[in-house]
Amino acid sequence: MLRVPCVRVYLCTCVPVCLSILSLLLAACNLPIASDCARPEVFCVGLVTGFGKVDDHGLNQSAWEGVQQALADGLIDQADFIETIDARDHGKNIAAL
């Protein structure tokens, strides 16, 4: 006799329960989300490239690697970047962050 339906029932019951517990644990950790950047206790960094991409092997890449290292070290809570492709968009990109 094959008991596959019993296994399916167990998995169908177990997965939602595990996800519920995981979501409660994450909520309890007070992990910052994007909207938390307005709170003073959450430190967010935004990088707008002067011109070009963050992987340009130059200043943009060095700056982004520094931001990523600060994030990995726990010095900042959130980081994001905008790559300026057209120099006329630089001011708009800064305002967006």
C-alpha positions as CSV (number, residue, x, y, z in Angstrom):
1,M,0.0,0.0,0.0
2,L,1.4,3.4,-1.0
3,R,1.1,6.2,1.6
4,V,1.8,9.2,-0.6
5,P,-1.5,10.9,0.2
6,C,-0.6,10.9,3.9
7,V,2.8,12.5,3.1
8,R,1.0,15.2,1.1
9,V,-1.4,16.0,3.9
10,Y,1.5,16.3,6.3
11,L,3.5,18.6,4.0
12,C,0.4,20.7,3.2
13,T,-0.1,21.1,7.0
14,C,3.5,21.6,7.9
15,V,4.5,24.2,5.4
16,P,1.9,26.8,6.3
17,V,2.6,26.3,10.0
18,C,6.4,26.7,9.5
19,L,5.9,29.8,7.3
20,S,3.6,31.3,10.0
21,I,6.2,30.7,12.7
22,L,9.0,32.1,10.5
23,S,7.0,35.2,9.8
24,L,6.4,35.7,13.5
25,L,10.1,35.3,14.2
26,L,11.1,37.8,11.5
27,A,8.6,40.3,12.8
28,A,9.9,40.0,16.3
29,C,13.4,40.8,15.0
30,N,12.2,44.3,13.9
31,L,14.1,43.9,10.6
32,P,14.1,47.2,8.8
33,I,12.1,47.5,5.6
34,A,12.1,50.1,2.9
35,S,9.6,52.3,4.6
36,D,11.7,52.3,7.8
37,C,14.3,54.7,6.3
38,A,12.2,57.6,7.6
39,R,12.7,56.4,11.2
40,P,15.8,58.0,12.9
41,E,17.0,54.7,14.3
42,V,17.3,53.1,10.9
43,F,20.4,54.1,8.9
44,C,19.9,54.0,5.2
45,V,22.4,54.8,2.4
46,G,21.6,55.7,-1.1
47,L,24.3,56.0,-3.8
48,V,23.7,57.9,-7.1
49,T,26.5,57.4,-9.6
50,G,27.9,60.6,-11.1
51,F,27.7,58.9,-14.5
52,G,27.8,55.3,-15.5
53,K,27.2,52.0,-13.7
54,V,28.3,50.7,-10.3
55,D,30.6,48.1,-11.9
56,D,32.7,50.6,-13.9
57,H,36.0,49.6,-12.3
58,G,36.4,53.2,-11.0
59,L,35.0,55.5,-8.4
60,N,31.4,54.3,-8.7
61,Q,32.4,50.7,-8.1
62,S,34.6,51.7,-5.2
63,A,31.9,53.7,-3.6
64,W,29.3,50.9,-4.0
65,E,31.7,48.2,-2.6
66,G,32.3,50.5,0.4
67,V,28.5,50.7,0.9
68,Q,28.1,46.9,0.6
69,Q,30.9,46.4,3.1
70,A,29.2,48.7,5.6
71,L,26.0,46.8,5.1
72,A,27.8,43.5,5.6
73,D,29.5,44.8,8.8
74,G,26.1,45.9,10.2
75,L,27.0,49.6,10.1
76,I,24.0,50.5,8.0
77,D,20.5,48.9,7.8
78,Q,19.7,49.3,4.1
79,A,21.5,50.3,0.9
80,D,20.3,51.1,-2.6
81,F,21.7,52.7,-5.7
82,I,20.6,54.5,-8.9
83,E,22.9,54.5,-11.9
84,T,22.9,57.8,-13.8
85,I,23.0,57.1,-17.5
86,D,22.3,60.6,-18.7
87,A,24.0,63.4,-16.9
88,R,20.7,65.5,-17.1
89,D,19.1,62.9,-14.8
90,H,21.6,63.2,-12.0
91,G,19.5,65.7,-9.9
92,K,16.4,63.7,-10.5
93,N,18.1,60.5,-9.4
94,I,19.3,62.2,-6.2
95,A,15.8,63.4,-5.4
96,A,14.4,59.9,-6.0
97,L,16.5,58.4,-3.1
